Amino acid sequence: MMTAWPDSIATGDRGKFHVQGGAIDSINECVYFSFTNSLIKMDLSGKLIGSVVGFSGHLGDLDFKDGKVYGSLEYKSDGIGQGISKELGVAVSKQNGFYVAVFDGAKIVRPGMNAEKEDLLKTVYLAEPVIDHESSVRVGAQIKKHRYACSGIDGLTFGPAFGHPKSKKDYLYVAYGVYGDTTRNDNDHQVILQYDIKDWDKYGQQLLLGKLHQSGPKKPKAKYFLKTGNTTYGIQNLAYDSYTGNFFAAVYKGKKSIYPNYDLFAIDGKKKPTKGIIQSDNKEEKVAILHLAEGGNKDMNSGISGWHFAWGATGLCPIGNGWFYISHNRRTKEGQQQSTIYKYQWSGDAKKPFNL
């Protein structure tokens, strides 16, 4: 494990789409960033090693495991999908496809490698979020699209089963994007899917625009709900931190005045899920509930704990012993997107949860 982590790493200009997440390979001492329609690989001095282009979906949060970079990848026809397609000058996808992208890190060796033409990316289809995204439900007297207000997927991380922090087996966790519609009452929970990836090699396929495959597990191993109150597009970055035993969730804060609208939450990984009830489709539904960790700020009306913190939604990477790399994204006057990740130490303080 690396011990001499640099205080910061800057990407430089990376095009018109903003950074979505990052992942650290401590063994080979490199860092990966997703910039919506590209993946870049840099060494810890900030030198570019390689990049992957050639996909027009939305590449979101990243994590790294066993030489592979895992990322959430969406193809859809909503406002986000239309915006990406317009900027790239390609047709909007007529088919919704939500995938886990699996990049072979060792094969990313030069800039501009093509995702569709070179053998460095496999994708695994996730049926569960597609079903929820395409379903309609009743909310009061209205019919609303998207069960649980599912907009797709974004936050992603590896970690042990909830309630078993000392387990050596890791699962892949994928969080829903959740539309921030303030006129509905069924979008105040985060939805997190758990997958066992031990047999995923049989699912992985190359992804071709206009010919989206559906090779993947029929169901997740588990489906969890977490009451955070309303957010804007759900968990942007999800990261398991073995030092605290918590899963950290960075969001774009919500807009419902009945909630504290925090930017950062910590999910208690030491607590087992419990049975609970949520409202969906004007009915009560029995689900598995996750629990927020104690600490930070606690809203007395809702009982929700969290933090107001400006950064993390575009990159949140634990690097051990309570240290994190956290992305500060910016857009230049010329319209170029950048990110600099800074080394922070977790404090958990209500006003200042991380210290530079």
C-alpha positions in Angstrom: 0.0 0.0 0.0 1.3 3.5 -0.9 2.2 5.6 2.1 3.7 8.8 0.4 0.5 10.0 -1.3 0.9 13.4 -3.0 -1.2 16.2 -1.5 -3.0 16.8 -4.9 -3.2 15.5 -8.4 -4.5 17.7 -11.3 -6.1 16.5 -14.5 -5.7 19.6 -16.6 -8.2 20.4 -19.3 -10.4 17.3 -20.2 -13.1 18.5 -22.6 -16.7 19.8 -22.1 -18.1 17.1 -19.8 -17.4 17.4 -16.1 -15.7 14.8 -14.0 -17.9 12.1 -12.4 -15.6 10.1 -10.2 -12.2 8.6 -9.6 -10.5 5.4 -8.5 -7.0 4.7 -7.1 -4.7 1.8 -8.0 -2.3 1.9 -5.1 -0.3 -1.1 -6.3 0.6 0.4 -9.7 0.5 3.9 -8.3 -2.0 5.4 -10.7 -5.4 7.2 -10.6 -8.4 7.0 -12.9 -11.0 9.7 -13.6 -14.3 9.5 -15.5 -15.2 12.6 -17.5 -18.7 11.4 -18.5 -17.8 10.2 -22.0 -14.1 9.3 -21.4 -11.9 7.5 -18.9 -8.4 8.8 -18.2 -5.4 7.1 -16.4 -2.7 9.2 -14.8 0.3 8.5 -12.6 0.5 10.1 -9.2 2.5 13.0 -10.5 -0.3 13.9 -12.8 1.3 12.6 -16.0 -1.3 11.1 -18.5 -0.7 7.4 -19.1 -3.7 6.7 -21.3 -7.4 7.4 -22.0 -10.5 5.6 -23.3 -13.0 7.3 -25.6 -15.6 6.1 -28.1 -18.7 5.6 -25.9 -21.6 8.1 -25.9 -23.2 7.0 -22.6 -22.8 8.5 -19.2 -19.8 7.1 -17.4 -20.3 7.8 -13.7 -18.6 6.9 -10.4 -15.6 4.5 -10.4 -13.9 2.0 -8.2 -10.9 -0.2 -8.6 -10.5 -3.9 -7.8 -8.1 -6.7 -8.8 -6.6 -4.8 -11.8 -10.0 -3.7 -13.1 -11.7 -0.3 -13.1 -15.5 -0.6 -12.5 -17.8 2.3 -13.5 -21.5 2.9 -13.8 -22.5 3.5 -17.4 -25.9 4.7 -18.6 -27.5 4.9 -22.1 -30.9 6.6 -21.9 -33.2 9.0 -23.7 -34.1 11.4 -20.8 -32.7 15.0 -20.5 -29.3 13.8 -19.5 -29.0 11.3 -22.4 -30.3 14.0 -24.8 -27.7 16.5 -23.6 -24.8 14.1 -24.0 -26.0 13.0 -27.5 -26.5 16.6 -28.6 -23.0 17.6 -27.4 -21.4 14.7 -29.2 -23.5 15.0 -32.3 -24.8 11.4 -32.2 -28.3 10.0 -32.2 -30.1 9.7 -28.8 -30.3 6.1 -27.6 -33.7 4.7 -28.2 -33.0 1.9 -25.8 -32.4 2.3 -22.1 -29.3 0.4 -21.0 -27.7 0.5 -17.5 -24.3 -1.2 -17.2 -21.3 -1.8 -15.1 -18.3 -1.0 -17.3 -15.3 -3.1 -16.5 -12.0 -1.7 -17.9 -8.8 -3.7 -17.9 -6.4 -1.2 -16.3 -3.3 -2.8 -17.6 -4.5 -2.4 -21.2 -4.9 1.4 -21.0 -1.5 2.4 -22.2 -1.9 5.4 -24.5 -4.3 8.3 -25.1 -7.4 8.0 -27.3 -8.0 4.2 -27.1 -11.4 3.3 -28.5 -13.9 1.5 -26.2 -15.7 -0.1 -29.1 -12.8 -1.1 -31.2 -10.1 -2.3 -28.7 -10.3 -5.2 -26.3 -10.1 -3.3 -23.0 -13.7 -2.8 -21.9 -16.5 -5.3 -21.1 -19.9 -4.4 -19.9 -22.5 -6.2 -17.7 -26.2 -5.3 -18.0 -28.2 -4.5 -14.9 -31.8 -5.4 -15.5 -33.2 -4.2 -12.1 -32.6 -0.4 -12.5 -33.9 -0.6 -16.1 -37.1 -2.1 -14.9 -37.6 0.5 -12.3 -36.6 3.3 -14.6 -39.2 2.2 -17.2 -42.0 1.5 -14.8 -44.8 4.0 -14.0 -46.4 4.3 -10.6 -49.2 6.2 -8.9 -48.2 9.1 -6.6 -51.4 10.4 -5.0 -53.8 11.1 -7.9 -51.1 11.3 -10.5 -49.3 8.7 -12.6 -45.5 9.3 -12.5 -42.8 7.7 -14.6 -40.0 5.8 -12.9 -40.5 3.7 -9.8 -38.7 5.2 -6.8 -38.0 8.1 -9.2 -35.1 6.0 -10.7 -33.2 8.0 -13.2 -30.5 5.3 -13.7 -27.4 4.4 -11.8 -24.4 6.4 -10.6 -22.6 5.8 -7.2 -20.6 2.6 -7.1 -18.2 0.9 -4.7 -16.9 -2.4 -3.4 -17.3 -3.4 0.2 -18.2 -6.1 2.7 -21.8 -7.2 3.4 -23.6 -4.7 5.7 -23.2 -5.9 9.3 -20.1 -7.9 8.5 -17.2 -5.3 8.4 -14.5 -7.9 9.0 -15.5 -10.1 6.2 -12.9 -10.6 3.5 -15.5 -11.0 0.8 -16.4 -7.9 -1.1 -19.6 -7.2 -3.0 -20.3 -4.6 -5.6 -22.8 -1.9 -4.6 -24.5 0.2 -7.2 -26.7 3.2 -6.3 -29.6 4.5 -8.2 -29.7 8.0 -9.6 -33.0 9.5 -8.2 -34.8 12.4 -9.9 -35.2 15.3 -7.5 -38.9 16.0 -8.3 -40.2 17.9 -5.4 -43.9 17.1 -6.3 -43.6 13.4 -5.4 -43.2 11.7 -2.1 -41.6 8.5 -3.2 -38.1 9.8 -3.9 -36.8 10.4 -0.4 -34.9 7.1 -0.2 -31.6 6.2 -1.8 -31.7 2.8 -3.5 -28.6 0.6 -3.4 -28.2 -2.7 -5.2 -25.7 -5.4 -4.0 -24.1 -7.8 -6.5 -21.8 -10.8 -6.1 -19.4 -10.5 -9.1 -17.7 -13.9 -8.8 -19.3 -15.2 -12.0 -19.5 -12.0 -14.0 -17.0 -13.1 -16.6 -19.8 -15.0 -18.3 -21.8 -11.8 -18.7 -19.2 -9.3 -19.9 -19.6 -8.2 -23.5 -18.3 -5.5 -25.7 -20.8 -2.6 -25.9 -21.8 -1.3 -29.3 -23.9 1.9 -29.7 -27.1 1.1 -31.4 -26.8 -2.6 -30.4 -27.1 -2.5 -26.6 -26.9 -6.0 -25.2 -28.8 -7.4 -22.1 -26.2 -9.9 -20.8 -26.2 -9.7 -17.0 -27.7 -11.0 -13.8 -31.5 -11.1 -13.7 -31.6 -9.8 -10.1 -29.2 -8.2 -7.6 -28.2 -10.3 -4.5 -30.0 -7.6 -2.4 -31.8 -4.3 -2.7 -31.5 -1.8 0.0 -33.2 1.5 0.9 -31.8 4.4 2.8 -33.8 7.4 4.1 -31.8 10.6 3.4 -34.6 12.9 2.3 -34.8 14.3 -1.2 -31.6 14.7 -3.3 -30.9 15.8 -6.9 -30.0 12.7 -8.9 -29.3 10.5 -6.0 -25.9 9.2 -4.8 -23.2 10.6 -7.1 -20.3 9.0 -5.4 -20.4 6.0 -3.1 -17.2 4.9 -1.3 -16.6 2.2 1.3 -13.9 3.2 3.8 -12.5 0.3 5.8 -10.9 2.6 8.4 -14.3 3.8 9.7 -16.4 0.9 8.4 -18.8 3.3 6.8 -20.0 3.7 3.2 -19.8 7.4 2.3 -22.4 8.9 0.0 -21.9 12.2 -1.7 -24.9 13.8 -3.4 -26.2 17.0 -5.0 -28.4 18.3 -2.2 -32.2 18.1 -2.5 -34.7 21.0 -2.6 -37.5 19.9 -0.3 -37.7 22.3 2.7 -38.9 19.6 5.1 -35.4 18.0 5.0 -31.9 19.3 6.0 -30.6 18.7 2.5 -27.1 17.5 3.3 -24.4 17.0 0.7 -22.7 14.1 2.5 -24.0 11.0 4.3 -22.3 8.1 6.1 -24.0 4.7 6.0 -23.1 2.5 8.9 -21.5 -0.6 7.5 -21.4 -2.3 10.9 -25.2 -2.4 11.2 -27.2 -5.2 9.5 -30.1 -4.1 7.4 -33.5 -4.2 9.1 -37.0 -4.8 7.7 -39.0 -1.6 7.1 -41.8 0.0 5.2 -41.7 2.5 2.4 -44.4 4.1 0.3 -44.4 3.2 -3.4 -47.2 3.2 -6.0 -49.6 4.4 -3.3 -48.9 1.2 -1.3 -46.8 0.1 1.6 -43.9 -2.0 0.5 -41.7 -4.1 2.8 -38.0 -3.5 2.1 -34.5 -3.9 3.6 -33.4 -0.7 5.3 -29.9 0.6 5.8 -28.9 3.0 8.6 -27.1 6.2 8.7 -24.0 6.4 11.0 -24.2 8.5 14.1 -22.3 11.8 14.1 -22.2 15.0 12.2 -25.4 17.0 12.2 -28.8 15.5 13.1 -32.0 17.0 12.0 -34.5 16.7 14.8 -37.6 16.7 12.6 -36.6 14.0 10.2 -34.0 12.2 12.3 -31.5 12.3 9.3 -27.8 12.7 10.0 -25.3 14.1 7.6 -22.9 16.9 6.7 -22.9 20.1 4.6 -19.7 19.7 2.5 -19.0 21.4 -0.8 -17.0 18.6 -2.4 -17.2 14.9 -3.0 -20.0 14.5 -5.5 -17.5 14.4 -8.4 -14.9 12.2 -6.7 -14.5 10.6 -3.2 -11.7 8.0 -2.8 -10.6 6.5 0.5 -6.9 5.7 0.5 -6.5 4.3 4.0 -6.1 5.3 7.7 -8.9 7.9 7.5 -7.4 9.7 4.4 -9.3 10.4 1.2 -8.8 12.0 -2.2 -11.7 14.3 -2.9 -12.3 16.0 -6.2 -12.6 19.7 -6.7 -14.0 20.2 -10.1 -14.0 23.4 -12.1 -14.8 24.8 -15.6 -12.4 27.2 -17.3 -13.5 30.3 -19.1 -12.9 28.4 -22.4 -15.4 25.8 -21.3 -12.9 23.1 -20.4 -13.6 20.8 -17.5 -10.9 20.0 -14.9 -10.5 18.2 -11.6 -7.9 18.4 -8.9 -8.1 15.8 -6.2 -6.8 16.9 -2.8 -5.8 14.7 0.2 -8.2 15.1 3.1 -8.3 13.5 6.5 -11.7 12.4 7.9 -12.6 14.2 11.2 -16.4 13.6 11.3 -16.8 17.1 12.8 -20.3 18.5 12.3 -19.0 21.7 10.7 -15.9 20.4 9.0 -16.0 16.6 8.3 -12.7 16.6 6.3 -9.5 18.5 6.9 -7.0 19.4 4.2 
